[in-house]
Amino acid sequence: MEKRPSEIITEFLNFLEAAEREHESAYTAVGKEDSRVQLYGKVHEFYTDRQNQNLVKALRRLQNEQATVEKYLFGNREFKNRVD
């Protein structure tokens, strides 16, 4: 059986209302993301600036070296007697 005109109109109105909700949701999400872009924008610029790449590499090296020292100091170390 074919849909009645009132059913088609009802479906279309439901579609319009759903589209409005989707638009509002997307608009809100864009606003939130836009705030995040401004929040992290300067950090991104610093990180991607070629002049800062040596500093970033040095900090990565320091991070790795520090993690190695911490693993040694705080890890499970075993002490063995050298005397038989």
C-alpha positions, 0 to 999 in steps of 0.5 A: 500500500502506498504511503498517504500524503500525511505520512510523507509530510510527517516523515519530511517534518521529522527529517527537518527537525532531525536535520536541525538537531544535527546542525546544532550538534555539529555547530557546537562541536565546531565551536569546541574544536575551534577553542582547542585549536586556539588553546594549542595553537602556540604550542603547535607553532613552537613544536613545528618551528624548524628553529626549535627542532634541536631543542625538541630532539635534545629534550627527547634524548634527555627524557630517554636518558632520565627514564633509563636512570629511573628504571635502574634506580627504582627497578628490581635490582638483584645483588649477588655476592662475589665471594663463593 
